[in-house]
Amino acid sequence: MSSISIEAAHQKSQSKIAAASGWIGSALEYYDFFIYATAASLVFPQLFFPSDNPSTAIVASLATYGVGYVARPIGAFVLGHWGDTHGRKNVLLVCMFLMGISTMGVGLLPTFNQVGVLAPMFLVILRLIQGFAVAGEISGASSMVLEHAPFGKRGFFASFTLQGVQAGQILAAAVFLPIATYMPKDAFMSWGWRIPFLLSIFVVIAGYFIRREVEETPTFTQEGAAGKIPQAPIIQAFKTSWDDMLRVVCMALMNVIPVVATIFGAAYAVQPAYGIGFKPDVYLWIPVLGNVVAVFIIPIVGTLSDKIGRRPPIIFGALVSGLLSFVYLYAISIKDIPFAIILSILMWGIVYQGYNAVFPSFYPELFQARSRVSAMAISQNTGTTITALLPALFATAAPPGSANVPFTVGAIALAITVIAAVAAMSARETYRVPVGDLGNRDAIPMPKAEYDRLRAASIGGAAPI
């Protein structure tokens, strides 16, 4: 075998390992986030925030879930800097261990009855660590996969990062829901709730062995060899890419669709005050089914973005999912469970993936290699943190007893998705720009005919171009 063939085979292997690394890391991060959100509703109010007023306990417990979002911007600055100065591989190992250790720590915590006020204090600290860690995962994983990906397949390979997010939520539901449903209540409240948290150790171990095999990306290695690694990548990101960072903040507001589908949608469908009356166990299947469909849709959309560009799927996904939010909430309002499930799958499982599958390639492609992780982490987490405020906005704008909840909330959601679509329209197209020129505003995209010819001739192990 020639040296060229050996190098091609090695790069093909690294592309696949990098994609697997991004997948399993994202799966761990969002497995942990999902089980925490579930436990915050079902378990933590009684065990960590006992109160004579159940409502007070629930509010206090759910507040710890929100604390994770507070820590995200801090994590974005710290871990983004780390990823641009110490490498993509290093930051991903840090993120994985921080998330895994903090999650297992939750499973080992003493309760309020055992140590008093120290119990909720420790819970908040571990939640802050979780939020801190997740802030660097998507940007670090997206950058690593993108920089390892073969020519013409950056969208496809980077999409596995988000497929891992959906798979992690499915895995969490598969572990937590049967335990919560079928285990005797006393056993579940005593020790059963700890099982999903402790099981994350197996994902950490698997993730470590996969990430250990990934080499640092050629792009970062070349930057280091040329002495181009900046001491202050965050400052450089704001100096050179502030407008693209603003675009990413606006596009990241697309997280409004998961908020409508899962958080506000759950409160609207299940809470007696709204008068809908869906059973909680029935409603929980709506996002699960959407995630199952999304797992299959994401790589298809990622591949499509390699053929037609990043912007069209994002713009389509933003505008159409925003319109579908009206119909989805209407289906809930008329208490039509099958219709609500179909609309959820269409809005959240299919159309929204036009955005969700593409942003892991599009966002890092907008930025220069030397500040890529920092720029993406800060801007994406800023936009996502803003959307954490949306459930409260929706509940304020459309409280129980409102005349037309679907129209009110749907109008807000559509307005936000229009902002995201306009931001995508204003961005430059990146899919035909060689990897070494990404983030360069003067870079000339490869002619479409030449791109299509080279992409068709490219085998999986071809060197990134």
C-alpha positions in Angstrom: 0.0 0.0 0.0 1.4 3.4 -0.9 2.1 6.1 1.7 -0.7 8.2 0.2 -3.2 5.3 0.7 -2.0 4.8 4.3 -2.4 8.4 5.0 -5.9 8.5 3.5 -6.9 5.4 5.5 -5.6 7.0 8.7 -7.5 10.3 8.1 -10.6 8.3 7.3 -10.2 6.5 10.6 -9.7 9.8 12.5 -12.7 11.4 10.9 -14.9 8.5 12.1 -13.3 8.5 15.6 -13.8 12.2 15.9 -17.5 11.9 14.9 -17.9 9.1 17.4 -16.2 11.2 20.1 -18.5 14.1 19.4 -21.5 11.8 19.4 -20.8 10.1 22.8 -19.7 13.3 24.5 -22.9 15.1 23.5 -24.9 12.0 24.5 -23.4 12.1 28.0 -23.9 15.8 28.4 -27.6 15.7 27.5 -28.3 12.4 29.2 -27.1 14.1 32.4 -29.2 17.3 31.7 -32.3 15.3 31.0 -32.2 13.1 34.1 -31.5 16.2 36.2 -34.5 18.0 34.7 -36.7 14.9 35.4 -35.4 14.5 38.9 -35.9 18.2 39.6 -39.6 17.7 39.0 -40.2 14.2 40.5 -37.7 13.8 43.4 -35.6 16.8 44.5 -38.5 18.9 45.9 -39.2 16.2 48.6 -35.6 15.1 49.2 -33.6 18.4 49.0 -36.2 21.2 49.5 -38.7 20.0 52.1 -41.3 22.6 52.8 -44.8 22.8 54.2 -45.7 24.4 50.9 -45.3 22.0 48.0 -45.3 24.8 45.5 -42.3 26.4 47.2 -40.4 23.2 47.1 -41.1 22.7 43.4 -40.0 26.2 42.6 -36.8 25.9 44.6 -36.0 22.6 42.9 -36.7 23.8 39.4 -34.5 26.9 40.2 -31.5 24.6 40.5 -32.2 23.4 37.0 -32.1 27.0 35.8 -28.8 27.5 37.6 -27.1 25.3 35.0 -27.9 27.9 32.4 -26.5 30.7 34.6 -23.1 28.9 34.6 -23.1 28.4 30.8 -21.7 31.8 29.8 -18.9 31.5 32.4 -18.1 28.0 31.0 -18.2 29.3 27.5 -15.5 31.9 28.2 -13.2 29.6 30.2 -13.6 26.4 28.1 -13.6 28.3 24.8 -10.3 29.9 25.8 -9.0 26.4 26.8 -10.1 24.9 23.5 -8.3 27.6 21.4 -5.1 27.6 23.4 -4.7 23.9 24.6 -6.5 22.1 21.8 -9.9 20.6 20.9 -9.1 17.2 22.3 -8.0 18.5 25.7 -11.1 20.7 26.2 -13.4 17.8 25.3 -11.8 15.5 27.9 -12.1 18.3 30.5 -15.8 18.8 29.6 -16.6 15.0 29.7 -15.0 14.4 33.1 -16.5 17.5 34.7 -20.0 16.5 33.5 -19.6 12.9 34.4 -18.1 13.5 37.9 -20.7 16.1 38.8 -23.6 13.8 37.6 -22.3 10.9 39.6 -21.9 13.2 42.5 -25.6 14.1 42.4 -26.3 10.3 42.7 -24.2 10.1 45.9 -25.6 13.2 47.6 -27.0 13.0 51.1 -30.6 14.3 51.5 -31.9 17.2 53.5 -33.0 14.9 56.3 -29.4 13.6 56.6 -27.3 16.8 56.5 -29.8 19.7 56.5 -29.1 22.8 54.4 -25.8 21.4 53.1 -27.8 19.0 50.8 -29.3 21.7 48.6 -26.1 23.7 48.7 -24.1 20.7 47.4 -26.8 20.1 44.7 -26.5 23.7 43.5 -22.7 23.4 43.3 -22.9 20.2 41.3 -25.5 21.8 39.0 -23.2 24.8 38.4 -20.4 22.4 37.4 -22.8 20.6 35.0 -23.8 23.9 33.3 -20.1 25.0 33.2 -19.1 21.8 31.5 -21.9 21.6 28.9 -20.9 25.1 27.7 -17.7 23.8 26.1 -19.0 20.5 24.7 -20.9 21.4 21.6 -18.4 24.1 20.4 -15.4 21.9 21.2 -16.9 18.8 19.6 -18.2 20.7 16.5 -14.8 22.2 15.9 -13.0 18.9 16.4 -15.3 17.0 14.1 -15.3 19.8 11.5 -11.5 20.0 11.4 -11.1 16.2 11.0 -13.9 15.8 8.5 -13.1 14.7 4.9 -13.7 17.1 2.0 -17.3 17.9 1.1 -18.6 16.0 4.1 -18.2 18.5 7.0 -22.0 18.9 7.4 -22.6 15.2 7.5 -19.8 14.5 10.0 -20.5 17.5 12.3 -24.2 16.6 12.4 -23.3 13.5 14.6 -22.6 15.9 17.4 -26.3 16.9 17.5 -27.4 13.3 16.9 -25.7 12.5 20.1 -27.7 15.2 21.9 -31.0 13.5 20.8 -29.7 10.0 21.5 -28.7 11.1 25.0 -32.2 12.3 25.8 -33.6 9.1 24.5 -31.2 7.1 26.6 -32.1 9.1 29.7 -35.8 8.6 29.1 -35.2 4.8 28.6 -33.4 4.6 31.9 -35.3 7.0 34.1 -38.9 6.6 33.0 -39.2 2.8 33.6 -37.6 3.2 37.0 -39.9 6.0 38.0 -42.9 4.1 36.7 -42.5 0.6 37.8 -40.3 0.7 40.9 -42.2 0.9 44.3 -42.5 4.5 45.3 -40.7 4.1 48.6 -37.8 2.3 47.0 -37.6 4.9 44.2 -37.6 7.8 46.6 -35.1 6.1 48.8 -32.5 4.9 46.4 -33.9 4.1 43.0 -33.7 7.7 41.7 -29.9 7.5 42.2 -29.5 4.8 39.6 -29.7 6.9 36.4 -27.1 9.3 37.8 -24.7 6.6 38.8 -25.0 4.8 35.5 -23.4 7.8 33.7 -20.0 6.3 34.8 -20.3 3.8 31.9 -20.8 6.6 29.4 -17.8 8.4 30.8 -15.6 5.3 30.5 -16.7 4.7 27.0 -16.2 8.3 26.1 -12.7 8.4 27.6 -11.5 5.4 25.5 -13.0 6.9 22.3 -11.6 10.4 22.9 -8.2 9.1 23.9 -7.9 7.7 20.3 -8.6 11.0 18.6 -5.6 12.9 17.5 -5.5 16.7 17.8 -7.0 18.2 14.7 -4.7 19.0 11.7 -5.9 22.6 11.8 -5.0 23.2 15.4 -1.7 21.4 15.0 -0.8 23.6 12.0 -1.7 26.7 13.9 0.6 25.7 16.7 3.5 24.8 14.4 3.2 28.2 12.8 3.1 30.0 16.1 -0.4 31.3 15.5 -2.1 30.1 18.7 -3.2 33.4 20.4 -2.8 34.1 24.1 -6.2 35.9 24.2 -8.5 34.1 21.7 -11.6 35.7 23.2 -10.4 39.2 22.6 -9.4 38.2 19.0 -12.9 36.6 18.5 -14.6 39.9 19.4 -12.2 42.0 17.3 -12.5 39.9 14.2 -15.9 38.2 14.3 -18.2 40.3 16.5 -20.9 40.5 13.8 -20.8 36.8 13.1 -21.0 36.1 16.8 -24.1 38.3 17.0 -25.5 36.3 14.1 -24.9 33.1 16.0 -26.6 34.5 19.1 -29.7 35.3 17.0 -29.7 31.9 15.3 -29.2 30.1 18.7 -32.6 31.6 19.7 -34.0 28.7 17.6 -33.9 26.9 21.0 -37.4 28.4 21.3 -38.8 25.4 19.4 -37.6 22.8 22.0 -38.9 25.2 24.7 -42.4 25.2 23.0 -42.3 21.5 22.4 -41.1 20.3 25.8 -41.1 22.9 28.6 -44.0 25.3 28.0 -45.9 22.6 26.0 -45.7 20.3 29.0 -47.0 22.9 31.4 -49.8 23.9 29.0 -50.8 20.3 28.4 -50.4 18.8 31.9 -51.0 21.6 34.5 -54.6 21.6 35.7 -54.7 25.4 35.8 -54.7 25.4 31.9 -57.6 23.0 31.8 -56.1 20.7 29.2 -55.6 17.6 31.3 -53.1 15.4 29.4 -51.7 12.7 31.6 -48.0 13.4 32.4 -46.9 9.9 31.3 -48.7 10.4 28.0 -47.1 13.8 27.4 -43.6 12.6 28.2 -43.8 10.4 25.1 -44.2 13.4 22.8 -40.6 14.7 23.0 -39.3 11.1 23.2 -40.9 10.3 19.9 -39.7 13.5 18.4 -36.1 12.7 19.4 -36.4 9.2 18.0 -37.3 10.6 14.6 -34.7 13.3 14.9 -31.9 10.7 15.3 -32.7 9.5 11.7 -33.3 12.9 10.2 -30.2 14.7 11.4 -27.5 12.9 9.3 -29.8 13.2 6.2 -30.1 17.0 6.7 -26.3 17.2 7.4 -25.6 15.5 4.1 -28.1 17.8 2.3 -26.3 20.9 3.7 -23.1 19.6 2.0 -25.0 19.6 -1.3 -27.0 22.8 -1.2 -25.4 24.9 1.6 -25.8 25.6 5.2 -28.2 28.6 5.0 -31.2 27.0 3.1 -31.9 24.3 5.7 -31.6 26.7 8.6 -33.9 29.3 7.1 -36.5 26.7 6.1 -36.3 25.0 9.5 -36.6 28.3 11.3 -39.6 29.7 9.4 -41.6 26.5 9.1 -41.1 25.3 12.6 -42.1 28.7 13.9 -45.4 28.5 11.9 -46.0 24.9 13.1 -45.8 26.1 16.7 -49.2 27.6 16.3 -50.7 24.3 15.0 -48.9 22.3 17.7 -50.3 24.4 20.6 -53.7 24.4 18.9 -53.7 20.6 18.9 -53.0 20.6 22.6 -55.7 23.2 23.2 -58.4 21.0 21.6 -57.1 18.0 23.6 -56.3 15.9 20.5 -53.4 13.7 21.6 -52.8 11.9 18.3 -52.8 15.3 16.4 -50.4 16.8 19.0 -48.0 13.8 18.7 -48.0 14.1 14.9 -47.4 17.9 15.0 -44.7 17.5 17.6 -42.9 14.9 15.4 -43.3 17.2 12.3 -42.3 20.5 14.1 -39.6 19.2 16.5 -38.5 15.9 15.1 -38.3 16.8 11.4 -38.6 20.5 10.4 -36.6 21.9 13.4 -33.7 19.6 12.4 -33.1 21.8 9.4 -31.5 24.1 11.9 -30.4 21.6 14.6 -28.5 19.3 12.2 -26.7 22.1 10.4 -25.5 24.6 13.1 -22.7 22.3 14.3 -21.0 22.8 10.9 -22.2 26.3 10.1 -21.3 28.0 13.4 -17.6 26.9 13.5 -17.2 27.5 9.8 -17.9 31.2 10.4 -14.9 31.7 12.6 -11.1 31.5 12.2 -9.3 28.5 13.6 -7.4 30.5 16.2 -10.6 31.7 18.0 -13.1 29.2 16.7 -14.1 27.4 19.9 -14.2 30.7 21.9 -16.4 32.5 19.4 -18.8 29.6 19.0 -19.1 28.8 22.7 -19.7 32.4 23.8 -22.2 33.3 21.1 -24.1 30.0 21.0 -24.4 29.7 24.8 -25.5 33.4 25.1 -28.4 32.7 22.7 -29.3 29.5 24.4 -29.2 31.2 27.9 -31.6 33.8 26.6 -34.1 31.1 25.6 -34.0 29.8 29.2 -36.1 32.8 30.1 -38.8 32.0 27.5 -40.9 29.7 29.6 -41.4 32.5 32.1 -42.2 34.9 29.2 -44.7 32.5 27.7 -46.4 32.0 31.1 -46.6 35.7 31.7 -47.9 36.5 28.2 -50.4 33.6 28.2 -51.2 32.7 31.9 -54.0 30.2 32.7 -57.3 31.5 31.7 -56.0 33.4 28.7 -58.3 33.6 25.7 -55.9 32.3 23.1 -52.8 30.7 24.4 -51.8 29.0 21.0 -51.9 32.3 19.1 -50.1 34.3 21.8 -47.3 31.9 22.4 -47.1 30.9 18.7 -46.8 34.5 17.7 -43.8 35.0 20.1 -42.2 31.8 18.9 -42.6 32.8 15.2 -41.2 36.2 15.8 -38.1 34.7 17.4 -37.6 32.1 14.6 -37.9 35.0 12.0 -35.0 36.7 13.8 -33.0 33.5 13.5 -33.9 33.1 9.8 -32.8 36.7 9.1 -29.5 36.2 10.9 -28.9 33.1 8.7 -29.8 35.1 5.5 -27.3 37.8 6.4 -24.4 35.3 7.0 -22.0 34.3 4.2 -22.3 30.8 2.8 -19.5 28.5 4.0 -19.9 25.0 2.7 -17.6 25.4 -0.4 -14.9 27.3 1.5 -11.7 25.2 2.1 -11.1 24.4 5.7 -7.9 26.5 5.8 -9.8 29.6 4.7 -12.8 29.3 7.1 -13.4 32.6 9.0 -11.6 34.6 6.3 -14.0 37.2 5.0 -12.2 37.5 1.7 -12.1 33.7 1.1 -13.5 32.8 -2.3 -15.8 29.7 -2.2 -14.8 26.9 -4.6 -16.9 27.1 -7.8 -20.0 24.9 -7.5 -19.1 22.6 -10.4 -15.5 22.0 -9.1 -16.8 21.5 -5.6 -19.4 18.9 -6.8 -16.8 17.1 -8.9 -14.2 16.9 -6.1 -16.9 15.9 -3.6 -18.1 13.1 -5.8 -14.5 11.9 -6.2 -13.7 12.2 -2.6 -13.5 9.0 -0.5 -14.0 9.1 3.2 -10.3 9.4 4.0 -9.5 12.2 1.7 -7.5 15.0 3.3 -9.6 18.0 4.5 -9.5 20.8 1.9 
